[in-house]
Amino acid sequence: MTRKDHYYNKAKQEGYRSRAAYKLKQLDDLENVISGGDTVVDLGAAPGGWLEVAAERVGPQGRVVGVDLQRIKDLEVGGGTDRVETIRGDMTEQRTRERVTDAAGGAVDVVISDMAPNMSGEYSLDQARSLHLARQAFETALDLLDSGGNFVAKVFEGPDVDAFRADLEDEFQYVRATAPNASRESSSELYLVAKGRLTTALRPGDELEVEIVDVGSEGDGIASIDGYRLFVSGAEEGETVAVRVDDVKPNFGFAERIDRD
């Protein structure tokens, strides 16, 4: 049995709307993108295979919002639809993003996108269109994600994918490219998994002057930059010091002093 037949038949047997459900299952098993209680937005969600998996993974305390230009039939998850909402609209329009934010109740934990272009049969054109869709999803994710949030998007392998990955690395703590087993054997699709949304403007290598406002449990000085905590070794409360940023996490970072010989 081919891989295509296996996952197609498996989806029918297990009641999923599409074989694509197993791609998200495998991606999440590998990368732990979705956690119980998360709020997840699925871009280009029709017919709903990824929505079904996301709803299972977030559990009864989570919430899933699906967005597509096409109508998505209501899902029944665990006997109800209360944790899944679908929106018919264009994700590139601000009014649609506002509807998503309202439905999600604010910033979200995860944005996922399995969008693909209508295939023309000309690979270079289809690849460029897939990358354009992924970038649109990325822009939407930056607008919707909370600090530390995760993002998954599909692209077709080819030109400019490395540049797109570099852009993701500027905005997330961790980025990986992978292809789940559920992808068709002949497919050139690739999934970029980005974890740990960085909402601070600080980046490794930045040099700045900071005021130490507190001391942590390990004895490092703590500076606050627009509410973002920066740990500085060898600094004491009340000092103003020049530092170079070494590492940036979603909610805190580390820096070293550069004002000493």
Backbone bond lengths (Angstrom), bond angles and torsions (degrees), N, CA, C in turn:
res aa  C-N    CA-C-N  psi(-1)  N-CA   C-N-CA  omega(-1)  CA-C   N-CA-C  phi
1 M - - - 1.471 - - 1.523 109.35 -
2 T 1.321 117.55 132.86 1.457 120.34 179.35 1.516 109.95 -72.41
3 R 1.335 114.42 162.67 1.455 119.07 178.64 1.527 110.50 -59.58
4 K 1.354 115.90 -39.21 1.461 120.37 179.20 1.520 110.64 -59.15
5 D 1.328 116.58 -49.15 1.458 120.39 -178.36 1.526 110.86 -64.30
6 H 1.324 116.60 -39.60 1.460 120.61 -177.34 1.525 111.20 -59.87
7 Y 1.325 117.80 -51.92 1.460 119.90 -176.07 1.523 112.25 -76.05
8 Y 1.307 117.42 -29.56 1.468 120.16 174.82 1.528 109.56 -63.79
9 N 1.326 115.75 -48.68 1.464 119.94 -180.00 1.524 111.67 -66.73
10 K 1.320 116.06 -38.29 1.466 120.33 179.69 1.531 110.68 -62.60
11 A 1.342 116.33 -41.11 1.466 120.24 178.38 1.528 110.82 -62.66
12 K 1.317 116.52 -41.25 1.463 120.23 178.36 1.527 110.67 -63.58
13 Q 1.320 116.10 -43.94 1.463 120.65 -177.17 1.523 112.09 -67.40
14 E 1.333 116.67 -36.81 1.461 120.32 -174.72 1.527 112.86 -97.14
15 G 1.327 116.53 1.47 1.457 120.09 171.29 1.511 116.31 84.07
16 Y 1.330 118.09 18.79 1.463 120.20 176.39 1.523 110.38 -86.92
17 R 1.306 115.68 151.90 1.460 120.40 -176.18 1.522 113.11 -73.11
18 S 1.318 117.20 -24.43 1.465 119.59 179.98 1.521 109.85 -153.90
19 R 1.326 114.91 158.48 1.460 120.92 177.58 1.525 111.60 -64.78
20 A 1.346 116.37 -19.23 1.463 120.62 179.76 1.526 112.08 -61.55
21 A 1.332 117.24 -20.69 1.464 120.14 179.23 1.524 111.03 -54.74
22 Y 1.332 116.89 -36.16 1.466 120.35 -176.46 1.524 112.09 -74.08
23 K 1.320 117.02 -22.62 1.464 119.19 174.83 1.527 109.79 -64.86
24 L 1.336 116.21 -47.27 1.463 118.71 179.84 1.520 111.03 -67.62
25 K 1.321 117.59 -38.88 1.464 119.62 176.25 1.529 110.51 -55.77
26 Q 1.328 116.25 -47.88 1.461 120.40 -177.25 1.524 111.88 -69.44
27 L 1.325 117.27 -39.19 1.460 120.31 177.37 1.526 110.92 -62.87
28 D 1.322 116.10 -42.65 1.460 119.69 -178.60 1.521 111.41 -71.40
29 D 1.325 117.19 -37.80 1.467 119.80 176.46 1.527 110.64 -61.31
30 L 1.323 116.11 -36.47 1.464 120.94 -177.38 1.523 112.51 -78.93
31 E 1.337 116.84 -40.57 1.464 120.59 -169.03 1.532 114.85 -114.55
32 N 1.327 118.00 -4.99 1.474 120.80 179.40 1.527 111.51 52.61
33 V 1.306 114.90 55.88 1.461 120.98 -177.63 1.525 111.48 -77.95
34 I 1.335 116.70 -39.37 1.465 122.48 -174.03 1.524 109.62 -112.19
35 S 1.330 115.68 135.59 1.466 121.27 178.05 1.523 109.86 -120.55
36 G 1.318 115.92 159.06 1.453 120.69 175.95 1.516 110.97 -57.95
37 G 1.324 116.66 135.14 1.452 121.58 -179.91 1.513 114.73 87.70
38 D 1.336 118.04 -4.17 1.465 121.33 -179.61 1.526 111.88 -68.57
39 T 1.324 114.39 158.34 1.458 122.04 166.23 1.519 107.26 -106.17
40 V 1.336 116.19 122.87 1.462 122.65 -173.29 1.520 109.66 -120.94
41 V 1.334 116.33 136.80 1.464 121.78 172.75 1.523 108.11 -113.21
42 D 1.333 115.77 126.72 1.465 123.18 179.98 1.527 107.83 -108.42
43 L 1.335 116.39 113.00 1.462 122.09 -178.39 1.523 110.09 -91.80
44 G 1.325 116.42 133.31 1.460 119.91 -175.23 1.510 110.32 67.42
45 A 1.332 116.12 48.37 1.464 121.85 -164.79 1.525 115.04 -78.54
46 A 1.336 118.60 -19.87 1.469 119.91 -177.76 1.537 110.44 -63.43
47 P 1.330 118.17 142.67 1.473 128.42 3.69 1.525 114.40 -84.10
48 G 1.342 117.90 -8.89 1.459 118.65 174.59 1.510 116.11 127.12
49 G 1.338 118.53 8.34 1.462 120.47 -179.63 1.519 112.83 -60.91
50 W 1.342 116.59 -44.82 1.468 119.40 178.71 1.523 110.91 -71.07
51 L 1.325 117.40 -32.78 1.463 120.32 176.92 1.522 110.79 -59.82
52 E 1.334 115.96 -43.35 1.460 120.13 -178.96 1.524 111.39 -61.13
53 V 1.326 116.20 -45.12 1.462 120.26 -179.45 1.529 110.49 -67.33
54 A 1.329 116.77 -44.21 1.465 120.07 179.81 1.526 110.78 -59.79
55 A 1.337 116.80 -41.44 1.467 120.48 179.63 1.523 110.99 -63.59
56 E 1.331 116.84 -38.22 1.467 120.08 176.79 1.524 110.64 -64.36
57 R 1.326 116.18 -42.55 1.464 120.18 -173.45 1.531 112.67 -73.22
58 V 1.331 118.29 -34.53 1.469 118.87 -179.42 1.519 111.80 -76.24
59 G 1.340 116.71 -23.43 1.451 120.07 178.19 1.520 113.06 74.18
60 P 1.322 116.51 -176.23 1.472 120.97 -174.15 1.519 114.56 -65.71
61 Q 1.332 117.95 -20.00 1.464 120.52 179.97 1.527 112.58 -91.73
62 G 1.327 117.22 -5.32 1.458 120.71 -177.94 1.515 112.66 -96.61
63 R 1.331 114.07 -177.62 1.466 119.93 -179.59 1.522 108.52 -146.92
64 V 1.337 116.08 142.84 1.458 121.73 -179.84 1.524 108.63 -131.20
65 V 1.332 115.49 132.13 1.460 121.55 177.77 1.522 108.08 -120.94
66 G 1.322 116.77 123.00 1.457 121.86 178.69 1.517 110.90 -106.37
67 V 1.335 116.09 136.31 1.464 121.69 -177.90 1.522 109.27 -125.63
68 D 1.325 116.46 133.55 1.462 120.00 176.14 1.524 108.84 -161.89
69 L 1.331 115.33 154.52 1.462 120.06 174.22 1.524 110.79 -69.35
70 Q 1.338 116.06 -26.09 1.458 120.99 177.55 1.526 110.31 -90.92
71 R 1.313 115.07 156.11 1.457 119.63 176.04 1.526 109.44 -71.00
72 I 1.322 116.20 136.87 1.463 122.25 177.45 1.523 108.09 -108.46
73 K 1.306 116.58 123.31 1.459 119.92 178.77 1.524 109.97 -63.10
74 D 1.330 115.91 144.88 1.460 120.81 -179.41 1.523 110.96 -56.84
75 L 1.322 114.96 141.46 1.459 121.23 177.49 1.517 109.74 -99.99
76 E 1.307 115.40 146.90 1.455 120.80 170.96 1.517 107.53 -114.95
77 V 1.313 115.15 112.61 1.459 121.19 -178.71 1.516 108.00 -121.76
78 G 1.307 116.04 119.29 1.458 119.42 -179.55 1.513 112.53 61.40
79 G 1.346 116.03 32.37 1.454 119.96 176.47 1.511 114.77 87.20
80 G 1.346 118.11 4.78 1.463 118.79 -179.48 1.507 111.77 -159.14
81 T 1.329 116.17 176.20 1.466 121.64 -179.02 1.520 111.50 -120.90
82 D 1.339 117.27 13.35 1.459 120.15 -170.69 1.518 113.47 -66.17
83 R 1.336 119.61 -25.13 1.458 119.58 -178.55 1.526 112.88 -101.53
84 V 1.328 117.46 7.13 1.463 121.78 177.78 1.519 109.30 -125.00
85 E 1.324 115.96 127.13 1.463 120.94 176.33 1.517 108.59 -128.33
86 T 1.314 116.76 139.39 1.461 120.77 178.90 1.522 110.02 -116.81
87 I 1.323 114.51 144.65 1.461 121.83 -178.77 1.520 108.44 -128.75
88 R 1.305 116.26 128.92 1.456 120.68 176.22 1.525 107.95 -95.10
89 G 1.326 116.05 113.60 1.454 119.12 -177.35 1.515 111.63 178.59
90 D 1.321 114.82 176.35 1.462 123.21 -178.84 1.520 108.80 -97.71
91 M 1.322 116.80 117.09 1.461 120.67 -175.06 1.524 112.45 -64.80
92 T 1.341 117.85 -18.71 1.464 119.93 -179.41 1.524 111.89 -80.83
93 E 1.329 117.31 -9.78 1.459 120.81 179.74 1.522 110.47 -91.62
94 Q 1.321 115.82 136.59 1.455 120.80 -176.85 1.521 112.06 -60.27
95 R 1.322 117.20 -36.46 1.466 119.10 -178.22 1.528 111.23 -65.40
96 T 1.354 116.52 -33.46 1.462 119.17 176.50 1.523 110.38 -68.65
97 R 1.329 116.80 -41.66 1.467 119.97 178.25 1.524 110.59 -62.10
98 E 1.320 116.43 -37.60 1.464 119.56 178.24 1.526 110.80 -65.93
99 R 1.332 116.79 -38.51 1.468 120.07 176.59 1.524 110.72 -63.95
100 V 1.338 116.27 -39.48 1.464 120.25 178.53 1.526 110.43 -64.42
101 T 1.334 116.56 -45.45 1.464 120.44 179.73 1.522 110.83 -60.93
102 D 1.331 116.37 -41.54 1.465 120.03 177.95 1.528 110.72 -63.31
103 A 1.339 116.10 -43.79 1.465 119.89 -179.20 1.523 111.45 -65.82
104 A 1.337 116.00 -35.31 1.465 120.56 -178.43 1.518 112.22 -80.12
105 G 1.322 116.76 -18.91 1.455 120.05 -178.34 1.514 113.36 83.34
106 G 1.333 117.43 23.13 1.463 121.33 179.91 1.514 111.41 126.68
107 A 1.338 116.10 -156.02 1.462 120.71 179.15 1.527 110.14 -62.25
108 V 1.342 116.25 151.64 1.461 120.82 -173.98 1.525 111.08 -113.63
109 D 1.331 115.19 166.13 1.464 121.39 -176.97 1.523 113.17 -91.87
110 V 1.332 116.69 -32.81 1.464 120.68 -174.38 1.527 109.48 -143.51
111 V 1.335 115.88 137.46 1.467 122.00 170.17 1.520 107.34 -122.50
112 I 1.337 117.02 127.98 1.461 121.89 -179.04 1.527 109.27 -125.50
113 S 1.329 115.57 147.66 1.465 120.13 -179.64 1.524 110.12 -146.52
114 D 1.322 115.17 120.80 1.462 121.54 174.87 1.530 109.62 -111.45
115 M 1.319 116.17 25.88 1.463 120.46 -175.62 1.523 111.69 -67.28
116 A 1.320 114.56 144.08 1.464 121.78 174.90 1.525 107.75 -139.71
117 P 1.323 117.84 149.80 1.467 120.01 -179.65 1.521 111.50 -75.49
118 N 1.315 116.23 162.19 1.462 119.85 168.37 1.523 107.37 -65.04
119 M 1.317 116.18 123.79 1.460 120.50 -170.62 1.528 111.39 -75.16
120 S 1.334 114.95 132.07 1.461 121.07 179.30 1.524 111.84 -96.32
121 G 1.338 116.40 -18.56 1.454 120.63 -174.57 1.512 112.85 93.02
122 E 1.330 117.00 -10.01 1.464 121.77 175.96 1.528 107.40 -101.87
123 Y 1.336 116.69 108.94 1.464 119.87 -168.60 1.521 112.98 -60.17
124 S 1.318 117.93 -43.21 1.462 119.66 -176.86 1.526 111.09 -60.75
125 L 1.330 116.49 -37.89 1.462 120.57 178.38 1.525 110.71 -70.73
126 D 1.327 116.39 -45.25 1.465 120.23 -179.70 1.526 111.06 -63.49
127 Q 1.337 116.43 -38.68 1.463 120.11 179.75 1.526 110.96 -65.34
128 A 1.328 116.46 -42.53 1.462 120.37 179.10 1.529 110.75 -64.28
129 R 1.321 116.44 -39.07 1.468 119.78 179.07 1.526 111.30 -68.14
130 S 1.330 116.69 -37.68 1.467 119.19 178.92 1.524 110.54 -64.08
131 L 1.321 115.94 -39.22 1.462 119.73 179.24 1.528 110.85 -67.83
132 H 1.326 116.03 -36.76 1.468 119.91 177.23 1.530 110.50 -62.23
133 L 1.331 116.94 -43.47 1.464 120.43 177.78 1.527 111.21 -62.97
134 A 1.333 116.14 -41.24 1.464 119.85 179.83 1.523 110.83 -64.01
135 R 1.319 116.60 -38.44 1.470 119.56 178.29 1.531 111.01 -68.07
136 Q 1.318 116.87 -36.61 1.462 119.32 175.59 1.530 110.37 -63.42
137 A 1.328 116.12 -40.92 1.463 120.05 177.15 1.525 110.60 -63.90
138 F 1.324 116.74 -39.64 1.462 122.49 178.46 1.530 110.65 -61.18
139 E 1.323 116.61 -46.59 1.465 120.34 178.91 1.527 110.83 -61.52
140 T 1.323 115.96 -39.50 1.464 119.97 177.44 1.525 110.44 -65.47
141 A 1.333 116.33 -41.44 1.464 120.50 179.49 1.523 111.31 -61.17
142 L 1.328 117.12 -41.80 1.462 119.96 179.11 1.526 110.85 -61.84
143 D 1.317 115.88 -31.95 1.461 120.99 -179.63 1.529 111.87 -76.09
144 L 1.342 116.88 -31.30 1.461 120.89 -171.27 1.521 114.65 -101.27
145 L 1.336 118.03 -30.42 1.463 120.78 -169.36 1.522 113.48 -73.35
146 D 1.314 114.50 141.19 1.454 121.72 171.04 1.528 108.74 -79.55
147 S 1.323 116.39 164.99 1.462 120.66 175.80 1.524 109.92 -57.38
148 G 1.343 116.54 133.06 1.455 121.19 -178.53 1.510 114.30 86.34
149 G 1.338 117.61 -0.61 1.457 121.24 -177.21 1.519 113.54 -71.96
150 N 1.343 115.60 166.44 1.464 122.55 -175.14 1.526 111.43 -118.16
151 F 1.338 114.99 156.40 1.465 121.59 -175.89 1.521 109.27 -143.08
152 V 1.338 116.20 138.03 1.467 122.35 175.74 1.522 108.23 -132.69
153 A 1.333 116.98 132.61 1.461 120.44 177.81 1.520 110.34 -143.73
154 K 1.331 114.66 147.58 1.464 120.99 177.61 1.520 110.79 -95.32
155 V 1.325 115.69 139.39 1.463 122.24 171.56 1.521 107.80 -136.02
156 F 1.327 116.14 163.69 1.459 121.20 169.18 1.520 107.74 -97.86
157 E 1.313 116.22 137.81 1.458 120.40 -178.79 1.526 110.81 -59.65
158 G 1.344 115.14 141.14 1.453 118.88 179.11 1.514 111.74 155.40
159 P 1.332 116.29 -163.42 1.469 121.23 -176.99 1.524 112.41 -57.91
160 D 1.318 115.15 144.07 1.466 124.54 172.76 1.522 114.75 74.03
161 V 1.332 118.41 0.37 1.466 118.91 175.85 1.527 110.08 -66.68
162 D 1.334 117.01 -39.22 1.468 119.99 178.55 1.526 111.02 -62.43
163 A 1.328 116.69 -38.17 1.466 120.11 178.62 1.525 110.35 -66.52
164 F 1.326 116.29 -38.69 1.463 120.30 177.21 1.525 110.37 -64.43
165 R 1.324 115.74 -42.61 1.467 119.11 178.26 1.531 110.40 -61.27
166 A 1.323 117.03 -39.96 1.463 120.44 178.72 1.524 111.01 -62.16
167 D 1.328 116.90 -37.74 1.465 120.09 177.15 1.527 110.72 -65.04
168 L 1.328 116.57 -38.75 1.463 119.86 176.22 1.528 110.62 -63.29
169 E 1.320 116.27 -41.06 1.466 120.25 -178.42 1.524 111.80 -64.84
170 D 1.331 116.97 -23.98 1.462 120.27 175.95 1.523 112.09 -72.24
171 E 1.332 116.82 -22.43 1.462 120.80 -172.42 1.526 114.19 -113.11
172 F 1.343 117.04 -10.51 1.461 120.84 -177.53 1.526 110.11 -131.23
173 Q 1.313 114.93 154.60 1.458 120.43 -178.49 1.525 112.03 -72.69
174 Y 1.338 117.02 -30.87 1.465 121.58 -172.75 1.522 108.90 -142.20
175 V 1.327 117.01 133.05 1.466 121.42 177.88 1.523 108.82 -136.73
176 R 1.332 115.50 135.20 1.461 120.62 177.74 1.520 109.82 -140.92
177 A 1.324 116.67 143.62 1.463 122.43 174.07 1.522 108.38 -104.74
178 T 1.337 116.59 134.12 1.456 119.94 -177.82 1.524 110.02 -153.02
179 A 1.319 116.26 159.88 1.468 122.26 176.73 1.524 107.78 -127.82
180 P 1.330 118.39 114.49 1.468 120.42 -179.09 1.521 111.77 -68.93
181 N 1.316 116.23 156.01 1.462 121.00 179.57 1.521 112.43 -61.49
182 A 1.336 116.58 -25.97 1.461 119.91 -177.68 1.525 112.96 -73.28
183 S 1.331 117.86 -11.67 1.465 119.22 173.81 1.524 109.24 -65.37
184 R 1.306 115.94 146.79 1.465 119.28 179.34 1.526 110.06 -62.82
185 E 1.319 115.97 146.82 1.460 121.26 -176.42 1.524 112.07 -59.20
186 S 1.321 116.59 -32.65 1.464 120.65 -177.99 1.523 112.83 -87.96
187 S 1.331 117.24 -2.42 1.458 120.69 -173.17 1.526 111.89 -78.08
188 S 1.322 115.39 145.34 1.466 121.41 174.42 1.522 110.79 -102.16
189 E 1.338 116.84 13.26 1.459 119.21 -177.23 1.522 111.03 -71.36
190 L 1.315 113.27 147.22 1.455 122.72 -178.05 1.521 106.86 -138.54
191 Y 1.325 116.29 141.30 1.461 119.79 178.75 1.524 109.50 -110.38
192 L 1.317 115.20 129.55 1.458 121.31 175.17 1.523 107.76 -99.47
193 V 1.317 115.45 121.43 1.460 122.69 -179.52 1.523 107.79 -108.38
194 A 1.324 116.48 118.70 1.465 121.84 -178.69 1.527 108.34 -119.89
195 K 1.327 116.48 126.26 1.463 120.84 -175.80 1.528 110.72 -124.83
196 G 1.328 114.74 146.79 1.457 119.99 175.76 1.515 113.04 79.50
197 R 1.324 116.79 65.66 1.472 121.64 179.32 1.524 110.64 -55.94
198 L 1.334 115.81 127.74 1.456 121.98 179.71 1.523 108.73 -98.82
199 T 1.321 116.56 112.52 1.460 119.56 -178.77 1.521 112.47 -97.56
200 T 1.328 117.81 -11.94 1.456 119.89 175.64 1.525 110.24 -76.65
201 A 1.331 115.73 153.18 1.468 120.39 177.20 1.524 111.68 -80.94
202 L 1.334 117.53 -11.97 1.462 120.87 -178.72 1.522 111.31 -70.26
203 R 1.339 115.35 143.99 1.452 121.61 176.44 1.530 109.27 -139.56
204 P 1.339 117.69 153.87 1.465 119.67 178.14 1.528 111.46 -53.65
205 G 1.328 115.03 135.75 1.460 120.75 -178.72 1.512 113.93 98.10
206 D 1.338 117.38 -16.73 1.464 119.93 178.00 1.526 109.81 -63.99
207 E 1.321 116.26 140.43 1.461 121.65 175.85 1.522 108.84 -117.28
208 L 1.330 116.13 134.36 1.455 120.46 -177.52 1.522 110.06 -159.08
209 E 1.321 115.15 167.81 1.457 121.72 176.77 1.518 108.18 -104.98
210 V 1.343 116.38 131.41 1.461 120.46 -176.40 1.519 110.21 -132.04
211 E 1.319 115.13 157.22 1.458 121.68 174.24 1.524 108.94 -102.87
212 I 1.323 116.57 130.37 1.460 121.52 179.00 1.526 108.17 -82.97
213 V 1.339 115.37 117.04 1.465 120.10 -173.81 1.522 112.82 -106.63
214 D 1.344 116.95 -9.08 1.462 119.62 -178.19 1.524 107.97 -162.18
215 V 1.331 116.00 172.31 1.462 121.79 176.74 1.517 108.20 -127.58
216 G 1.346 116.81 132.15 1.452 121.46 -178.78 1.511 112.97 -79.39
217 S 1.338 116.16 174.64 1.461 121.82 -177.16 1.522 112.55 -64.89
218 E 1.340 117.38 -23.44 1.464 121.36 178.48 1.524 112.33 -91.68
219 G 1.331 117.18 2.25 1.453 120.83 178.13 1.513 115.13 93.05
220 D 1.336 117.91 -2.21 1.459 120.34 178.12 1.527 110.16 -76.45
221 G 1.334 115.05 145.02 1.450 119.08 173.31 1.521 110.30 -71.50
222 I 1.333 116.38 151.51 1.462 121.35 179.86 1.517 109.09 -122.43
223 A 1.330 115.62 123.70 1.458 121.96 172.38 1.520 108.24 -105.74
224 S 1.317 116.92 152.52 1.463 121.57 178.23 1.520 108.86 -120.15
225 I 1.342 115.83 119.50 1.463 121.42 178.52 1.520 107.72 -115.77
226 D 1.315 116.16 102.70 1.470 121.93 -177.00 1.525 111.21 52.32
227 G 1.344 115.82 41.36 1.454 121.20 178.17 1.514 114.76 87.15
228 Y 1.326 117.63 -6.29 1.469 122.16 179.89 1.527 108.72 -91.50
229 R 1.339 116.77 129.45 1.460 121.03 -176.88 1.527 110.92 -87.04
230 L 1.330 114.94 129.84 1.461 121.75 178.18 1.524 108.03 -122.25
231 F 1.341 116.26 116.99 1.461 121.59 -179.10 1.526 109.47 -87.38
232 V 1.335 115.64 130.10 1.465 121.88 -177.16 1.523 108.61 -125.61
233 S 1.326 116.87 114.68 1.466 119.71 179.85 1.525 110.12 -71.53
234 G 1.329 115.02 144.87 1.459 120.26 176.57 1.510 114.41 73.46
235 A 1.321 117.47 22.02 1.464 120.81 178.94 1.521 109.32 -122.03
236 E 1.320 116.10 146.97 1.456 121.27 -176.99 1.524 110.76 -116.64
237 E 1.324 114.56 154.66 1.458 120.55 -179.68 1.526 110.75 -56.47
238 G 1.328 115.55 134.41 1.456 121.42 179.62 1.515 113.88 97.03
239 E 1.346 117.51 -16.27 1.463 120.47 179.16 1.530 111.06 -78.57
240 T 1.319 115.61 150.43 1.458 122.60 167.70 1.519 106.69 -112.69
241 V 1.338 116.50 120.01 1.465 120.59 -170.53 1.525 110.80 -131.46
242 A 1.329 115.32 154.20 1.467 121.70 173.43 1.523 108.11 -92.42
243 V 1.331 116.87 133.32 1.465 120.76 -174.96 1.525 110.84 -136.00
244 R 1.335 114.23 160.61 1.463 122.15 169.90 1.527 107.55 -119.54
245 V 1.326 117.08 128.76 1.460 121.72 -178.04 1.526 109.82 -72.54
246 D 1.338 116.25 127.76 1.466 122.01 179.86 1.525 112.78 -96.74
247 D 1.335 116.31 -42.55 1.464 120.52 -173.18 1.519 108.82 -148.66
248 V 1.336 115.84 142.52 1.459 121.27 -178.55 1.522 109.18 -125.29
249 K 1.326 116.45 121.62 1.456 123.75 174.09 1.533 107.89 -105.96
250 P 1.346 117.64 169.77 1.466 118.25 -179.34 1.525 114.43 -56.96
251 N 1.339 117.62 -38.62 1.462 119.87 -173.69 1.525 114.64 -115.82
252 F 1.313 117.80 -5.71 1.461 121.14 178.82 1.521 108.95 -161.30
253 G 1.349 115.14 165.13 1.455 119.57 179.22 1.515 111.07 -144.81
254 F 1.340 115.74 177.14 1.459 121.93 -178.70 1.528 109.30 -127.95
255 A 1.333 115.12 143.18 1.464 120.14 179.81 1.521 109.29 -142.76
256 E 1.325 115.74 158.63 1.461 121.14 175.78 1.521 109.69 -116.89
257 R 1.307 115.53 149.37 1.459 120.15 178.21 1.523 110.20 -71.38
258 I 1.316 115.72 141.06 1.468 120.46 176.27 1.526 110.75 -124.99
259 D 1.344 115.61 13.51 1.465 119.15 -179.30 1.523 111.67 -101.51
260 R 1.349 115.94 17.38 1.458 120.71 177.16 1.517 109.31 -121.24
261 D 1.311 116.33 151.26 1.469 120.80 177.69 1.518 109.75 -70.47
